[in-house]
């Protein structure tokens, strides 16, 4: 499994909760928003099990509504527990991102320093 795939699996819950926090979405709309956010294309076979797990954990709830086209769509909404979980994930991610950025900056300055000697 590539590092990119591992990272994606690690952040997908947070990305999904963050998108649903902005506004309720249905599955296909969610996949488009993830793509627009810069994530690679994620299959339905990946998204729907994550949605089901988030729902079973009480972080999201769903409601089936009839669209203008007459098709039923299941919309996902963030619960209060989901808002708390998203904030927790975001806080943890900021710590990891800052730490990794610091390592990259240290490495970059070391490379620049070595190149000038």
NORFEN-V707956 format. One record per backbone hydrogen bond with DSSP energy under -0.5 kcal/mol. CO is the residue of the C=O (numbers start at 0). NH is the residue of the N-H. E is the energy in kcal/mol with one decimal. If there is no record, write none. Layout:
((CO:NH:E) (CO:NH:E))
This chain:
((1:5:-2.3) (2:6:-2.8) (3:7:-2.5) (4:8:-2.4) (5:9:-1.8) (6:10:-1.6) (7:11:-1.7) (10:14:-2.5) (11:15:-2.7) (12:16:-2.7) (13:17:-2.4) (14:18:-2.1) (15:19:-2.5) (16:20:-2.0) (17:21:-1.2) (18:22:-1.4) (24:75:-3.2) (25:29:-2.4) (26:30:-2.1) (27:31:-1.9) (28:32:-2.2) (29:33:-2.4) (30:34:-1.9) (31:35:-2.5) (32:36:-1.7) (33:38:-2.1) (34:37:-1.5) (42:45:-1.4) (42:46:-2.5) (43:47:-2.2) (45:49:-1.3) (46:50:-2.6) (47:51:-2.5) (48:52:-2.4) (49:53:-2.8) (50:54:-2.2) (51:55:-2.7) (52:56:-1.8) (53:58:-2.5) (53:59:-1.0) (54:57:-1.3) (58:78:-2.2) (60:76:-3.1) (62:74:-3.0) (64:66:-0.6) (64:72:-3.4) (66:69:-2.1) (70:66:-3.3) (72:64:-3.1) (72:74:-0.7) (73:26:-0.6) (74:62:-2.2) (75:24:-1.2) (76:60:-2.4) (78:82:-2.2) (79:83:-2.1) (80:84:-2.4) (81:85:-2.7) (82:86:-2.3) (83:87:-2.1) (84:88:-2.7) (85:89:-2.9) (86:90:-2.3) (87:91:-2.3) (88:92:-2.7) (89:93:-2.3) (90:94:-1.7) (91:95:-2.2) (92:96:-3.3) (93:97:-2.5) (94:98:-2.3) (95:99:-2.7) (96:100:-2.6) (97:101:-2.5) (98:102:-2.0) (99:103:-2.4) (100:104:-2.7) (101:105:-2.4) (102:106:-2.3) (103:107:-2.8) (104:108:-2.7) (105:109:-1.9) (106:110:-2.5) (107:111:-2.6) (108:112:-2.5) (109:113:-2.5) (110:114:-2.1) (111:115:-1.4) (112:116:-0.5) (113:116:-0.6))
